[in-house]
Amino acid sequence: MKSTSVVFVALAAFGFFALAADKQSGSDKNASPIVGTWELVSEKWGDAKEFTDPPAERKSIKFITPTHWIWVWVDPKTKKITNSMGGTYKYAGDSYIEIPEFAFEGMGSYVGKEQKFTVKIEGDKWIHSGVLSAGQKLEEIWKRVK
């Protein structure tokens, strides 16, 4: 039952944030360059020297509204959400900080803790890197979904 409730909350949040991101995308010329829908295309964890493609068993999508963010991992075969996290953020210059307010099972240790990144937006590419609150180095490349 607990698992079903978590999935329901994640799906409801997913829908809310997706709708808000779609309404915001392209409609406001002064909108932040990070507002919109993004798909993870490459990642580097820890001390890895090379970027790698995300695992084939998950598609990572991030939705950014003017005030909130959420990312979801979706299994491409089953179309089920396998992980999710979301909350508020702060963005200024090359600084992007996520403050998770909810998370899928097993990710609760991040809730309420700032996840700090350095970001660079190059057209439809978003590159961010940082060290998660749990101490893991992370660098990701996202592409804007159109």
N, CA, C and O atoms as CSV, one atom per row, in Angstrom:
chain,resi,resn,atom,element,x,y,z
A,1,MET,N,N,0.835,-1.190,0.000
A,1,MET,CA,C,0.000,0.000,0.000
A,1,MET,C,C,0.875,1.246,0.000
A,1,MET,O,O,0.593,2.203,-0.721
A,2,LYS,N,N,1.946,1.241,0.814
A,2,LYS,CA,C,2.841,2.389,0.885
A,2,LYS,C,C,3.463,2.660,-0.478
A,2,LYS,O,O,3.569,3.812,-0.897
A,3,SER,N,N,3.869,1.611,-1.163
A,3,SER,CA,C,4.473,1.732,-2.495
A,3,SER,C,C,3.471,2.331,-3.479
A,3,SER,O,O,3.842,3.171,-4.299
A,4,THR,N,N,2.221,1.917,-3.409
A,4,THR,CA,C,1.190,2.449,-4.296
A,4,THR,C,C,0.984,3.930,-4.033
A,4,THR,O,O,0.827,4.705,-4.977
A,5,SER,N,N,0.981,4.340,-2.771
A,5,SER,CA,C,0.825,5.754,-2.422
A,5,SER,C,C,1.981,6.580,-2.952
A,5,SER,O,O,1.771,7.679,-3.465
A,6,VAL,N,N,3.191,6.072,-2.836
A,6,VAL,CA,C,4.365,6.791,-3.326
A,6,VAL,C,C,4.274,6.957,-4.836
A,6,VAL,O,O,4.556,8.037,-5.355
A,7,VAL,N,N,3.887,5.914,-5.541
A,7,VAL,CA,C,3.750,5.986,-6.996
A,7,VAL,C,C,2.662,6.987,-7.370
A,7,VAL,O,O,2.838,7.773,-8.302
A,8,PHE,N,N,1.545,6.966,-6.658
A,8,PHE,CA,C,0.459,7.896,-6.941
A,8,PHE,C,C,0.913,9.336,-6.753
A,8,PHE,O,O,0.638,10.182,-7.604
A,9,VAL,N,N,1.593,9.627,-5.671
A,9,VAL,CA,C,2.092,10.981,-5.412
A,9,VAL,C,C,3.081,11.399,-6.491
A,9,VAL,O,O,3.024,12.523,-6.990
A,10,ALA,N,N,3.984,10.497,-6.849
A,10,ALA,CA,C,4.965,10.817,-7.898
A,10,ALA,C,C,4.268,11.095,-9.225
A,10,ALA,O,O,4.635,12.037,-9.927
A,11,LEU,N,N,3.275,10.294,-9.575
A,11,LEU,CA,C,2.552,10.506,-10.833
A,11,LEU,C,C,1.774,11.818,-10.820
A,11,LEU,O,O,1.755,12.538,-11.819
A,12,ALA,N,N,1.134,12.131,-9.697
A,12,ALA,CA,C,0.396,13.391,-9.593
A,12,ALA,C,C,1.341,14.580,-9.721
A,12,ALA,O,O,1.046,15.541,-10.431
A,13,ALA,N,N,2.472,14.512,-9.033
A,13,ALA,CA,C,3.456,15.596,-9.119
A,13,ALA,C,C,4.004,15.689,-10.531
A,13,ALA,O,O,4.169,16.787,-11.062
A,14,PHE,N,N,4.285,14.558,-11.136
A,14,PHE,CA,C,4.788,14.503,-12.512
A,14,PHE,C,C,3.829,15.239,-13.443
A,14,PHE,O,O,4.254,16.073,-14.242
A,15,GLY,N,N,2.564,14.938,-13.344
A,15,GLY,CA,C,1.570,15.580,-14.203
A,15,GLY,C,C,1.476,17.075,-13.963
A,15,GLY,O,O,1.410,17.854,-14.914
A,16,PHE,N,N,1.470,17.485,-12.701
A,16,PHE,CA,C,1.409,18.906,-12.361
A,16,PHE,C,C,2.597,19.659,-12.934
A,16,PHE,O,O,2.430,20.693,-13.580
A,17,PHE,N,N,3.805,19.139,-12.697
A,17,PHE,CA,C,5.004,19.825,-13.157
A,17,PHE,C,C,5.118,19.799,-14.679
A,17,PHE,O,O,5.581,20.769,-15.279
A,18,ALA,N,N,4.708,18.713,-15.303
A,18,ALA,CA,C,4.762,18.635,-16.760
A,18,ALA,C,C,3.834,19.674,-17.379
A,18,ALA,O,O,4.209,20.355,-18.333
A,19,LEU,N,N,2.635,19.794,-16.842
A,19,LEU,CA,C,1.686,20.773,-17.345
A,19,LEU,C,C,2.223,22.182,-17.166
A,19,LEU,O,O,2.146,23.000,-18.083
A,20,ALA,N,N,2.764,22.470,-15.993
A,20,ALA,CA,C,3.313,23.799,-15.733
A,20,ALA,C,C,4.499,24.093,-16.642
A,20,ALA,O,O,4.626,25.206,-17.153
A,21,ALA,N,N,5.362,23.112,-16.847
A,21,ALA,CA,C,6.529,23.314,-17.719
A,21,ALA,C,C,6.091,23.547,-19.155
A,21,ALA,O,O,6.646,24.412,-19.832
A,22,ASP,N,N,5.104,22.793,-19.636
A,22,ASP,CA,C,4.639,22.968,-21.002
A,22,ASP,C,C,4.002,24.336,-21.198
A,22,ASP,O,O,4.214,24.969,-22.233
A,23,LYS,N,N,3.227,24.805,-20.224
A,23,LYS,CA,C,2.601,26.115,-20.349
A,23,LYS,C,C,3.651,27.215,-20.356
A,23,LYS,O,O,3.488,28.228,-21.037
A,24,GLN,N,N,4.719,27.023,-19.608
A,24,GLN,CA,C,5.752,28.040,-19.493
A,24,GLN,C,C,6.695,28.026,-20.685
A,24,GLN,O,O,7.174,29.082,-21.099
A,25,SER,N,N,6.969,26.870,-21.239
A,25,SER,CA,C,7.960,26.723,-22.303
A,25,SER,C,C,7.580,27.536,-23.531
A,25,SER,O,O,6.524,27.326,-24.127
A,26,GLY,N,N,8.451,28.466,-23.902
A,26,GLY,CA,C,8.280,29.237,-25.102
A,26,GLY,C,C,7.272,30.363,-25.019
A,26,GLY,O,O,7.198,31.164,-25.951
A,27,SER,N,N,6.490,30.470,-23.952
A,27,SER,CA,C,5.465,31.491,-23.885
A,27,SER,C,C,5.958,32.782,-23.256
A,27,SER,O,O,5.301,33.812,-23.407
A,28,ASP,N,N,7.059,32.773,-22.574
A,28,ASP,CA,C,7.572,33.951,-21.885
A,28,ASP,C,C,9.005,34.189,-22.327
A,28,ASP,O,O,9.903,33.419,-21.984
A,29,LYS,N,N,9.218,35.242,-23.081
A,29,LYS,CA,C,10.550,35.531,-23.611
A,29,LYS,C,C,11.557,35.799,-22.495
A,29,LYS,O,O,12.761,35.663,-22.715
A,30,ASN,N,N,11.089,36.178,-21.295
A,30,ASN,CA,C,11.977,36.467,-20.175
A,30,ASN,C,C,12.137,35.283,-19.228
A,30,ASN,O,O,12.749,35.415,-18.168
A,31,ALA,N,N,11.596,34.136,-19.600
A,31,ALA,CA,C,11.685,32.951,-18.742
A,31,ALA,C,C,13.138,32.526,-18.603
A,31,ALA,O,O,13.962,32.750,-19.489
A,32,SER,N,N,13.423,31.916,-17.481
A,32,SER,CA,C,14.764,31.386,-17.240
A,32,SER,C,C,15.122,30.372,-18.325
A,32,SER,O,O,14.253,29.630,-18.782
A,33,PRO,N,N,16.385,30.330,-18.742
A,33,PRO,CA,C,16.768,29.372,-19.790
A,33,PRO,C,C,16.663,27.914,-19.361
A,33,PRO,O,O,16.734,27.024,-20.207
A,34,ILE,N,N,16.496,27.648,-18.069
A,34,ILE,CA,C,16.373,26.256,-17.641
A,34,ILE,C,C,14.923,25.780,-17.597
A,34,ILE,O,O,14.677,24.579,-17.483
A,35,VAL,N,N,13.967,26.692,-17.683
A,35,VAL,CA,C,12.562,26.302,-17.641
A,35,VAL,C,C,12.227,25.479,-18.880
A,35,VAL,O,O,12.524,25.887,-20.003
A,36,GLY,N,N,11.614,24.332,-18.673
A,36,GLY,CA,C,11.215,23.474,-19.778
A,36,GLY,C,C,11.348,22.009,-19.428
A,36,GLY,O,O,11.420,21.640,-18.255
A,37,THR,N,N,11.381,21.185,-20.445
A,37,THR,CA,C,11.474,19.733,-20.310
A,37,THR,C,C,12.809,19.284,-20.872
A,37,THR,O,O,13.205,19.707,-21.959
A,38,TRP,N,N,13.514,18.415,-20.124
A,38,TRP,CA,C,14.870,17.993,-20.467
A,38,TRP,C,C,14.977,16.481,-20.394
A,38,TRP,O,O,14.320,15.840,-19.574
A,39,GLU,N,N,15.820,15.907,-21.272
A,39,GLU,CA,C,16.095,14.472,-21.239
A,39,GLU,C,C,17.591,14.264,-21.034
A,39,GLU,O,O,18.412,14.895,-21.700
A,40,LEU,N,N,17.935,13.384,-20.117
A,40,LEU,CA,C,19.340,13.080,-19.849
A,40,LEU,C,C,19.932,12.316,-21.023
A,40,LEU,O,O,19.384,11.305,-21.463
A,41,VAL,N,N,21.076,12.821,-21.530
A,41,VAL,CA,C,21.714,12.148,-22.663
A,41,VAL,C,C,23.080,11.567,-22.318
A,41,VAL,O,O,23.576,10.682,-23.016
A,42,SER,N,N,23.690,12.061,-21.242
A,42,SER,CA,C,25.009,11.568,-20.876
A,42,SER,C,C,25.276,11.877,-19.409
A,42,SER,O,O,24.783,12.869,-18.871
A,43,GLU,N,N,26.070,11.008,-18.763
A,43,GLU,CA,C,26.361,11.210,-17.342
A,43,GLU,C,C,27.736,10.694,-16.987
A,43,GLU,O,O,28.305,9.837,-17.664
A,44,LYS,N,N,28.254,11.250,-15.896
A,44,LYS,CA,C,29.558,10.825,-15.382
A,44,LYS,C,C,29.459,10.851,-13.857
A,44,LYS,O,O,29.134,11.884,-13.271
A,45,TRP,N,N,29.737,9.727,-13.222
A,45,TRP,CA,C,29.634,9.587,-11.766
A,45,TRP,C,C,31.019,9.394,-11.155
A,45,TRP,O,O,31.899,8.790,-11.768
A,46,GLY,N,N,31.202,9.912,-9.943
A,46,GLY,CA,C,32.449,9.692,-9.212
A,46,GLY,C,C,33.649,10.227,-9.957
A,46,GLY,O,O,33.628,11.343,-10.476
A,47,ASP,N,N,34.701,9.419,-10.006
A,47,ASP,CA,C,35.954,9.832,-10.647
A,47,ASP,C,C,36.053,9.370,-12.096
A,47,ASP,O,O,37.146,9.363,-12.662
A,48,ALA,N,N,34.952,8.989,-12.700
A,48,ALA,CA,C,34.962,8.550,-14.101
A,48,ALA,C,C,35.548,9.651,-14.982
A,48,ALA,O,O,35.291,10.836,-14.767
A,49,LYS,N,N,36.320,9.254,-15.952
A,49,LYS,CA,C,36.958,10.205,-16.877
A,49,LYS,C,C,36.072,10.479,-18.093
A,49,LYS,O,O,36.134,11.563,-18.673
A,50,GLU,N,N,35.257,9.512,-18.476
A,50,GLU,CA,C,34.443,9.616,-19.682
A,50,GLU,C,C,32.953,9.650,-19.335
A,50,GLU,O,O,32.507,9.035,-18.366
A,51,PHE,N,N,32.208,10.376,-20.143
A,51,PHE,CA,C,30.754,10.342,-20.037
A,51,PHE,C,C,30.248,9.023,-20.600
A,51,PHE,O,O,30.867,8.441,-21.490
A,52,THR,N,N,29.119,8.556,-20.078
A,52,THR,CA,C,28.472,7.363,-20.605
A,52,THR,C,C,26.999,7.669,-20.854
A,52,THR,O,O,26.434,8.594,-20.270
A,53,ASP,N,N,26.392,6.882,-21.726
A,53,ASP,CA,C,24.956,6.996,-21.946
A,53,ASP,C,C,24.240,6.488,-20.710
A,53,ASP,O,O,24.758,5.616,-20.012
A,54,PRO,N,N,23.053,7.020,-20.425
A,54,PRO,CA,C,22.267,6.458,-19.325
A,54,PRO,C,C,21.932,4.999,-19.628
A,54,PRO,O,O,21.889,4.616,-20.797
A,55,PRO,N,N,21.696,4.187,-18.616
A,55,PRO,CA,C,21.329,2.782,-18.845
A,55,PRO,C,C,20.086,2.667,-19.729
A,55,PRO,O,O,19.172,3.485,-19.627
A,56,ALA,N,N,20.056,1.666,-20.583
A,56,ALA,CA,C,18.938,1.457,-21.506
A,56,ALA,C,C,17.622,1.185,-20.779
A,56,ALA,O,O,16.547,1.422,-21.329
A,57,GLU,N,N,17.707,0.685,-19.536
A,57,GLU,CA,C,16.478,0.346,-18.812
A,57,GLU,C,C,15.822,1.555,-18.141
A,57,GLU,O,O,14.838,1.396,-17.417
A,58,ARG,N,N,16.351,2.755,-18.370
A,58,ARG,CA,C,15.682,3.937,-17.833
A,58,ARG,C,C,15.838,5.129,-18.764
A,58,ARG,O,O,16.879,5.341,-19.386
A,59,LYS,N,N,14.761,5.896,-18.830
A,59,LYS,CA,C,14.768,7.172,-19.533
A,59,LYS,C,C,14.603,8.224,-18.451
A,59,LYS,O,O,13.651,8.167,-17.673
A,60,SER,N,N,15.515,9.184,-18.391
A,60,SER,CA,C,15.481,10.221,-17.362
A,60,SER,C,C,14.955,11.518,-17.958
A,60,SER,O,O,15.518,12.053,-18.913
A,61,ILE,N,N,13.873,12.011,-17.383
A,61,ILE,CA,C,13.250,13.253,-17.833
A,61,ILE,C,C,13.198,14.210,-16.647
A,61,ILE,O,O,12.859,13.812,-15.532
A,62,LYS,N,N,13.539,15.486,-16.898
A,62,LYS,CA,C,13.482,16.517,-15.859
A,62,LYS,C,C,12.576,17.632,-16.358
A,62,LYS,O,O,12.703,18.093,-17.493
A,63,PHE,N,N,11.662,18.057,-15.499
A,63,PHE,CA,C,10.748,19.151,-15.791
A,63,PHE,C,C,11.097,20.309,-14.858
A,63,PHE,O,O,11.183,20.135,-13.643
A,64,ILE,N,N,11.297,21.488,-15.437
A,64,ILE,CA,C,11.607,22.677,-14.654
A,64,ILE,C,C,10.528,23.720,-14.920
A,64,ILE,O,O,10.297,24.094,-16.069
A,65,THR,N,N,9.871,24.190,-13.870
A,65,THR,CA,C,8.923,25.295,-13.958
A,65,THR,C,C,9.636,26.528,-13.391
A,65,THR,O,O,10.782,26.415,-12.957
A,66,PRO,N,N,9.000,27.685,-13.384
A,66,PRO,CA,C,9.669,28.842,-12.787
A,66,PRO,C,C,9.984,28.681,-11.294
A,66,PRO,O,O,10.825,29.407,-10.763
A,67,THR,N,N,9.327,27.750,-10.619
A,67,THR,CA,C,9.547,27.609,-9.175
A,67,THR,C,C,9.950,26.212,-8.711
A,67,THR,O,O,10.522,26.069,-7.631
A,68,HIS,N,N,9.666,25.184,-9.498
A,68,HIS,CA,C,9.877,23.808,-9.053
A,68,HIS,C,C,10.526,22.951,-10.142
A,68,HIS,O,O,10.583,23.331,-11.311
A,69,TRP,N,N,11.013,21.782,-9.716
A,69,TRP,CA,C,11.607,20.795,-10.623
A,69,TRP,C,C,11.159,19.415,-10.170
A,69,TRP,O,O,10.810,19.198,-9.009
A,70,ILE,N,N,11.179,18.499,-11.111
A,70,ILE,CA,C,10.978,17.088,-10.805
A,70,ILE,C,C,11.703,16.290,-11.885
A,70,ILE,O,O,11.665,16.657,-13.059
A,71,TRP,N,N,12.355,15.214,-11.497
A,71,TRP,CA,C,12.888,14.278,-12.481
A,71,TRP,C,C,12.270,12.927,-12.211
A,71,TRP,O,O,11.942,12.564,-11.082
A,72,VAL,N,N,12.126,12.200,-13.306
A,72,VAL,CA,C,11.575,10.847,-13.211
A,72,VAL,C,C,12.419,9.916,-14.050
A,72,VAL,O,O,12.948,10.302,-15.093
A,73,TRP,N,N,12.539,8.695,-13.587
A,73,TRP,CA,C,13.120,7.613,-14.380
A,73,TRP,C,C,11.956,6.766,-14.824
A,73,TRP,O,O,11.146,6.322,-14.010
A,74,VAL,N,N,11.875,6.544,-16.120
A,74,VAL,CA,C,10.800,5.741,-16.686
A,74,VAL,C,C,11.422,4.530,-17.368
A,74,VAL,O,O,12.384,4.660,-18.124
A,75,ASP,N,N,10.870,3.360,-17.099
A,75,ASP,CA,C,11.302,2.151,-17.793
A,75,ASP,C,C,10.699,2.208,-19.194
A,75,ASP,O,O,9.475,2.187,-19.326
A,76,PRO,N,N,11.522,2.280,-20.248
A,76,PRO,CA,C,10.993,2.398,-21.609
A,76,PRO,C,C,10.103,1.228,-22.039
A,76,PRO,O,O,9.221,1.404,-22.880
A,77,LYS,N,N,10.319,0.054,-21.481
A,77,LYS,CA,C,9.512,-1.113,-21.869
A,77,LYS,C,C,8.150,-1.115,-21.191
A,77,LYS,O,O,7.124,-1.294,-21.848
A,78,THR,N,N,8.139,-0.915,-19.860
A,78,THR,CA,C,6.893,-0.997,-19.105
A,78,THR,C,C,6.154,0.335,-19.005
A,78,THR,O,O,4.967,0.376,-18.681
A,79,LYS,N,N,6.879,1.433,-19.289
A,79,LYS,CA,C,6.331,2.791,-19.165
A,79,LYS,C,C,6.011,3.146,-17.717
A,79,LYS,O,O,5.231,4.065,-17.466
A,80,LYS,N,N,6.602,2.431,-16.765
A,80,LYS,CA,C,6.384,2.705,-15.342
A,80,LYS,C,C,7.505,3.582,-14.798
A,80,LYS,O,O,8.659,3.478,-15.215
A,81,ILE,N,N,7.138,4.445,-13.860
A,81,ILE,CA,C,8.128,5.274,-13.172
A,81,ILE,C,C,8.856,4.390,-12.178
A,81,ILE,O,O,8.231,3.717,-11.358
A,82,THR,N,N,10.178,4.393,-12.255
A,82,THR,CA,C,10.974,3.563,-11.353
A,82,THR,C,C,11.684,4.376,-10.281
A,82,THR,O,O,12.178,3.810,-9.307
A,83,ASN,N,N,11.744,5.691,-10.442
A,83,ASN,CA,C,12.354,6.553,-9.447
A,83,ASN,C,C,11.934,7.984,-9.749
A,83,ASN,O,O,11.617,8.319,-10.890
A,84,SER,N,N,11.932,8.829,-8.714
A,84,SER,CA,C,11.542,10.218,-8.910
A,84,SER,C,C,11.963,11.047,-7.700
A,84,SER,O,O,12.102,10.537,-6.588
A,85,MET,N,N,12.158,12.316,-7.947
A,85,MET,CA,C,12.466,13.264,-6.880
A,85,MET,C,C,12.075,14.642,-7.387
A,85,MET,O,O,12.118,14.891,-8.592
A,86,GLY,N,N,11.697,15.537,-6.491
A,86,GLY,CA,C,11.344,16.888,-6.913
A,86,GLY,C,C,11.288,17.843,-5.749
A,86,GLY,O,O,11.336,17.446,-4.585
A,87,GLY,N,N,11.183,19.115,-6.090
A,87,GLY,CA,C,11.112,20.153,-5.065
A,87,GLY,C,C,11.312,21.521,-5.678
A,87,GLY,O,O,10.962,21.754,-6.836
A,88,THR,N,N,11.879,22.427,-4.895
A,88,THR,CA,C,12.142,23.785,-5.347
A,88,THR,C,C,13.601,23.898,-5.766
A,88,THR,O,O,14.394,22.977,-5.566
A,89,TYR,N,N,13.942,25.043,-6.353
A,89,TYR,CA,C,15.329,25.264,-6.758
A,89,TYR,C,C,15.670,26.744,-6.695
A,89,TYR,O,O,14.797,27.608,-6.615
A,90,LYS,N,N,16.967,27.003,-6.732
A,90,LYS,CA,C,17.499,28.364,-6.841
A,90,LYS,C,C,18.428,28.359,-8.055
A,90,LYS,O,O,19.249,27.457,-8.223
A,91,TYR,N,N,18.282,29.377,-8.892
A,91,TYR,CA,C,19.117,29.458,-10.091
A,91,TYR,C,C,19.576,30.889,-10.271
A,91,TYR,O,O,18.759,31.809,-10.302
A,92,ALA,N,N,20.873,31.082,-10.390
A,92,ALA,CA,C,21.444,32.406,-10.632
A,92,ALA,C,C,22.801,32.232,-11.291
A,92,ALA,O,O,23.686,31.570,-10.748
A,93,GLY,N,N,22.959,32.837,-12.475
A,93,GLY,CA,C,24.241,32.748,-13.179
A,93,GLY,C,C,24.587,31.314,-13.507
A,93,GLY,O,O,23.868,30.641,-14.246
A,94,ASP,N,N,25.702,30.848,-12.947
A,94,ASP,CA,C,26.101,29.456,-13.196
A,94,ASP,C,C,25.833,28.566,-11.994
A,94,ASP,O,O,26.363,27.457,-11.915
A,95,SER,N,N,25.016,29.038,-11.057
A,95,SER,CA,C,24.687,28.268,-9.854
A,95,SER,C,C,23.252,27.754,-9.918
A,95,SER,O,O,22.313,28.513,-10.160
A,96,TYR,N,N,23.106,26.462,-9.699
A,96,TYR,CA,C,21.792,25.820,-9.671
A,96,TYR,C,C,21.752,24.924,-8.443
A,96,TYR,O,O,22.592,24.038,-8.287
A,97,ILE,N,N,20.772,25.156,-7.570
A,97,ILE,CA,C,20.646,24.383,-6.334
A,97,ILE,C,C,19.248,23.789,-6.267
A,97,ILE,O,O,18.254,24.515,-6.287
A,98,GLU,N,N,19.178,22.474,-6.187
A,98,GLU,CA,C,17.911,21.783,-6.010
A,98,GLU,C,C,17.703,21.514,-4.525
A,98,GLU,O,O,18.627,21.103,-3.822
A,99,ILE,N,N,16.474,21.751,-4.053
A,99,ILE,CA,C,16.112,21.433,-2.675
A,99,ILE,C,C,14.972,20.411,-2.743
A,99,ILE,O,O,13.807,20.796,-2.847
A,100,PRO,N,N,15.295,19.114,-2.685
A,100,PRO,CA,C,14.256,18.084,-2.781
A,100,PRO,C,C,13.232,18.191,-1.655
A,100,PRO,O,O,13.585,18.352,-0.486
A,101,GLU,N,N,11.961,18.099,-2.029
A,101,GLU,CA,C,10.862,18.118,-1.065
A,101,GLU,C,C,10.176,16.765,-0.973
A,101,GLU,O,O,9.474,16.487,-0.001
A,102,PHE,N,N,10.377,15.924,-1.982
A,102,PHE,CA,C,9.832,14.572,-1.962
A,102,PHE,C,C,10.733,13.684,-2.806
A,102,PHE,O,O,11.449,14.157,-3.688
A,103,ALA,N,N,10.683,12.398,-2.522
A,103,ALA,CA,C,11.547,11.459,-3.243
A,103,ALA,C,C,10.947,10.064,-3.195
A,103,ALA,O,O,10.195,9.722,-2.283
A,104,PHE,N,N,11.295,9.274,-4.188
A,104,PHE,CA,C,10.903,7.877,-4.264
A,104,PHE,C,C,11.558,7.115,-3.110
A,104,PHE,O,O,12.511,7.601,-2.501
A,105,GLU,N,N,11.045,5.928,-2.815
A,105,GLU,CA,C,11.635,5.103,-1.755
A,105,GLU,C,C,13.125,4.927,-1.989
A,105,GLU,O,O,13.562,4.708,-3.119
A,106,GLY,N,N,13.909,5.023,-0.910
A,106,GLY,CA,C,15.349,4.858,-0.998
A,106,GLY,C,C,16.095,6.148,-1.273
A,106,GLY,O,O,17.323,6.174,-1.198
A,107,MET,N,N,15.376,7.225,-1.590
A,107,MET,CA,C,16.011,8.504,-1.897
A,107,MET,C,C,15.732,9.551,-0.817
A,107,MET,O,O,16.113,10.713,-0.962
A,108,GLY,N,N,15.082,9.147,0.241
A,108,GLY,CA,C,14.663,10.072,1.296
A,108,GLY,C,C,15.790,10.823,1.972
A,108,GLY,O,O,15.557,11.896,2.529
A,109,SER,N,N,16.997,10.300,1.943
A,109,SER,CA,C,18.109,10.976,2.606
A,109,SER,C,C,18.461,12.308,1.942
A,109,SER,O,O,19.167,13.120,2.540
A,110,TYR,N,N,17.985,12.547,0.719
A,110,TYR,CA,C,18.250,13.804,0.025
A,110,TYR,C,C,17.220,14.890,0.346
A,110,TYR,O,O,17.493,16.075,0.151
A,111,VAL,N,N,16.053,14.502,0.833
A,111,VAL,CA,C,14.973,15.448,1.083
A,111,VAL,C,C,15.413,16.500,2.102
A,111,VAL,O,O,15.919,16.187,3.180
A,112,GLY,N,N,15.198,17.767,1.714
A,112,GLY,CA,C,15.532,18.891,2.582
A,112,GLY,C,C,16.983,19.326,2.518
A,112,GLY,O,O,17.350,20.318,3.148
A,113,LYS,N,N,17.818,18.616,1.779
A,113,LYS,CA,C,19.241,18.949,1.684
A,113,LYS,C,C,19.551,19.536,0.314
A,113,LYS,O,O,19.162,18.980,-0.713
A,114,GLU,N,N,20.248,20.653,0.307
A,114,GLU,CA,C,20.599,21.296,-0.950
A,114,GLU,C,C,21.563,20.441,-1.767
A,114,GLU,O,O,22.550,19.913,-1.254
A,115,GLN,N,N,21.244,20.324,-3.051
A,115,GLN,CA,C,22.101,19.627,-4.012
A,115,GLN,C,C,22.649,20.723,-4.932
A,115,GLN,O,O,21.917,21.267,-5.759
A,116,LYS,N,N,23.926,21.039,-4.787
A,116,LYS,CA,C,24.504,22.206,-5.459
A,116,LYS,C,C,25.245,21.819,-6.734
A,116,LYS,O,O,26.044,20.883,-6.755
A,117,PHE,N,N,24.951,22.576,-7.807
A,117,PHE,CA,C,25.548,22.323,-9.106
A,117,PHE,C,C,26.050,23.615,-9.739
A,117,PHE,O,O,25.538,24.702,-9.471
A,118,THR,N,N,27.047,23.469,-10.570
A,118,THR,CA,C,27.466,24.524,-11.481
A,118,THR,C,C,26.847,24.181,-12.820
A,118,THR,O,O,26.937,23.039,-13.270
A,119,VAL,N,N,26.216,25.161,-13.467
A,119,VAL,CA,C,25.512,24.879,-14.721
A,119,VAL,C,C,26.028,25.732,-15.868
A,119,VAL,O,O,26.585,26.816,-15.692
A,120,LYS,N,N,25.808,25.177,-17.053
A,120,LYS,CA,C,26.117,25.907,-18.275
A,120,LYS,C,C,25.044,25.514,-19.289
A,120,LYS,O,O,24.815,24.332,-19.550
A,121,ILE,N,N,24.391,26.533,-19.855
A,121,ILE,CA,C,23.380,26.304,-20.882
A,121,ILE,C,C,23.995,26.709,-22.216
A,121,ILE,O,O,24.463,27.835,-22.382
A,122,GLU,N,N,23.986,25.777,-23.160
A,122,GLU,CA,C,24.490,26.028,-24.513
A,122,GLU,C,C,23.391,25.661,-25.496
A,122,GLU,O,O,23.268,24.499,-25.884
A,123,GLY,N,N,22.601,26.630,-25.897
A,123,GLY,CA,C,21.470,26.348,-26.781
A,123,GLY,C,C,20.495,25.409,-26.111
A,123,GLY,O,O,19.911,25.748,-25.081
A,124,ASP,N,N,20.311,24.221,-26.689
A,124,ASP,CA,C,19.397,23.226,-26.125
A,124,ASP,C,C,20.114,22.180,-25.282
A,124,ASP,O,O,19.585,21.094,-25.045
A,125,LYS,N,N,21.315,22.511,-24.833
A,125,LYS,CA,C,22.084,21.585,-23.988
A,125,LYS,C,C,22.303,22.232,-22.618
A,125,LYS,O,O,22.670,23.403,-22.519
A,126,TRP,N,N,22.071,21.445,-21.568
A,126,TRP,CA,C,22.265,21.893,-20.189
A,126,TRP,C,C,23.297,20.949,-19.580
A,126,TRP,O,O,23.092,19.737,-19.518
A,127,ILE,N,N,24.394,21.519,-19.138
A,127,ILE,CA,C,25.451,20.734,-18.497
A,127,ILE,C,C,25.505,21.161,-17.045
A,127,ILE,O,O,25.617,22.349,-16.745
A,128,HIS,N,N,25.424,20.194,-16.145
A,128,HIS,CA,C,25.617,20.577,-14.740
A,128,HIS,C,C,26.489,19.554,-14.030
A,128,HIS,O,O,26.493,18.364,-14.346
A,129,SER,N,N,27.227,20.072,-13.057
A,129,SER,CA,C,28.126,19.210,-12.288
A,129,SER,C,C,28.147,19.682,-10.854
A,129,SER,O,O,27.924,20.857,-10.562
A,130,GLY,N,N,28.420,18.746,-9.964
A,130,GLY,CA,C,28.492,19.074,-8.552
A,130,GLY,C,C,28.742,17.835,-7.721
A,130,GLY,O,O,29.008,16.750,-8.238
A,131,VAL,N,N,28.650,18.030,-6.424
A,131,VAL,CA,C,28.796,16.938,-5.469
A,131,VAL,C,C,27.493,16.873,-4.684
A,131,VAL,O,O,27.108,17.844,-4.032
A,132,LEU,N,N,26.817,15.737,-4.746
A,132,LEU,CA,C,25.553,15.566,-4.036
A,132,LEU,C,C,25.775,15.604,-2.529
A,132,LEU,O,O,26.897,15.416,-2.057
A,133,SER,N,N,24.716,15.845,-1.782
A,133,SER,CA,C,24.838,15.936,-0.328
A,133,SER,C,C,25.352,14.634,0.290
A,133,SER,O,O,25.880,14.649,1.402
A,134,ALA,N,N,25.206,13.520,-0.409
A,134,ALA,CA,C,25.713,12.226,0.072
A,134,ALA,C,C,27.195,12.045,-0.282
A,134,ALA,O,O,27.797,11.032,0.076
A,135,GLY,N,N,27.789,13.034,-0.990
A,135,GLY,CA,C,29.212,12.990,-1.297
A,135,GLY,C,C,29.572,12.473,-2.679
A,135,GLY,O,O,30.757,12.409,-3.007
A,136,GLN,N,N,28.593,12.099,-3.507
A,136,GLN,CA,C,28.870,11.565,-4.839
A,136,GLN,C,C,29.073,12.703,-5.848
A,136,GLN,O,O,28.272,13.635,-5.920
A,137,LYS,N,N,30.169,12.608,-6.631
A,137,LYS,CA,C,30.379,13.553,-7.731
A,137,LYS,C,C,29.460,13.164,-8.869
A,137,LYS,O,O,29.229,11.984,-9.132
A,138,LEU,N,N,28.939,14.183,-9.539
A,138,LEU,CA,C,28.004,13.947,-10.623
A,138,LEU,C,C,28.179,15.019,-11.690
A,138,LEU,O,O,28.308,16.202,-11.377
A,139,GLU,N,N,28.181,14.603,-12.939
A,139,GLU,CA,C,28.151,15.526,-14.064
A,139,GLU,C,C,27.168,14.954,-15.074
A,139,GLU,O,O,27.247,13.781,-15.440
A,140,GLU,N,N,26.240,15.797,-15.519
A,140,GLU,CA,C,25.197,15.335,-16.433
A,140,GLU,C,C,25.048,16.300,-17.609
A,140,GLU,O,O,25.289,17.501,-17.485
A,141,ILE,N,N,24.650,15.748,-18.740
A,141,ILE,CA,C,24.310,16.546,-19.911
A,141,ILE,C,C,22.871,16.212,-20.272
A,141,ILE,O,O,22.521,15.053,-20.495
A,142,TRP,N,N,22.054,17.242,-20.325
A,142,TRP,CA,C,20.644,17.115,-20.655
A,142,TRP,C,C,20.381,17.833,-21.969
A,142,TRP,O,O,21.063,18.810,-22.278
A,143,LYS,N,N,19.412,17.377,-22.748
A,143,LYS,CA,C,19.004,18.094,-23.947
A,143,LYS,C,C,17.546,18.493,-23.797
A,143,LYS,O,O,16.735,17.764,-23.226
A,144,ARG,N,N,17.236,19.668,-24.322
A,144,ARG,CA,C,15.870,20.167,-24.243
A,144,ARG,C,C,14.966,19.303,-25.124
A,144,ARG,O,O,15.317,18.986,-26.260
A,145,VAL,N,N,13.807,18.929,-24.596
A,145,VAL,CA,C,12.821,18.166,-25.351
A,145,VAL,C,C,11.904,19.180,-26.037
A,145,VAL,O,O,11.363,20.082,-25.399
A,146,LYS,N,N,11.747,19.015,-27.320
A,146,LYS,CA,C,10.894,19.944,-28.084
A,146,LYS,C,C,9.640,19.273,-28.575
A,146,LYS,O,O,8.816,19.909,-29.232
